[in-house]
Amino acid sequence: MEITLKGTGIDGLYVKAAGRLDLDNAVEYGAKIKDFIEDSVEVITNVTLDFTEITFISSFGLKVILELYKQLKAQEGSLKLKNVSEQLMNSFKMVGFDKFLLFE
């Protein structure tokens, strides 16, 4: 899985990845985001996940998203998902994530 992370201003992070967020890749995806946040000089509280090239998300991928959401919420931050396909949006709706996540 190819993952690109870049800071966006003082407190933001933009994440773009391609492929499947399944058991094999979700661990790496979550770890890279967590490491970037922890290693950043500034406190990162706003994260945008670009799902343009994500083709599948498993329950483990959903777990990683939920953990990131909880971490940011505890810091009074936000998590936004961009360019989520209809198929993936159905997965988020099925588990109720559409009730608390921001989609763009």
N, C-alpha and C positions, 0 to 999 in steps of 0.2 A: 504494500500500500504506500503510495506517495502522499506525504503530508507536508504542507507548507504552512508555516506560522510566521506572522509578522505583527509587530506592535502597531497600534493605530492611535497615536496621541499619548496622553499621559497615563490613562488607565484602561486602555483597550487592547484587545488581541483579536486578530482575524485569522481563522483557521480554514484552510481549503485542503481537501483530501479527495482521492479518487479510489474507487473500488468498493469493496464490501466491508461493512462494519459488523463483522461476525466474531466469533470466539477468537480466531487467530489474530485478527487485526485490531479489534477494539481495545485490547490491552495496550498495544503500542500507541494507538491513537490517544487514549486517556492519559498514558504516562507522559507522552510528549507535551501535551497541553499542561498537565500538572507541573512538570519540570520547568516549562517556560514561565509559568506563573510564579513558581517559587524562586526561580533564579533571576527574575526581573528586578531591576533597581527600583522601579516604581511599583506601587501596589496596583495590580490589575484586578478590576472589578467588573468590567464589561467585556464579554466575549461574544463574537459572532462566528457561527459555524456555517460555512458555505457548503451546501449539499448538492451543488450542481452535478458533480461527478460521482456521488455516492449512489450505488445501484441496489444496495440491499442493507437492511439493518436487522440484526438478530436481537433476541432478548438480552444478550450480554451487551450488545451495543447500546440498547436502551438503558441498561443499568449504568453504563459509563456516562451517558448524557444526564441521567438523573443525579448521579453523584456530583457531576460538575455543576449542575443547577443548584444543588443544596449548598455546595461550597461557596458559590457566588452570592446566593441569597443570604447566607450567614454574614457576608461582608457588605450587605446592602447593595449588591451589584445586580447585573442582569445577564441573561443568556438569550441570544437571538439566533434563530435558524433561518437561513436564506435559501431560496431556490430549492425547496423540498418538493420532490416529484409527488404526483398524486398517489402512487403506490406506497411510497414511504409515509406520506401524510396519513394514509389509512392505518398504518401500523401505529403511528403516534396517537391517532384518535381511538384506536381499539383499546389502548392501555390508559387513556385519559390524559395524556401529556398535553393535548391541545387546550386543556383547561388552565394550565399555568405557564406553559412555555410561550415565548413570543415568536411568531412566524412572520417572515417578510417575503 
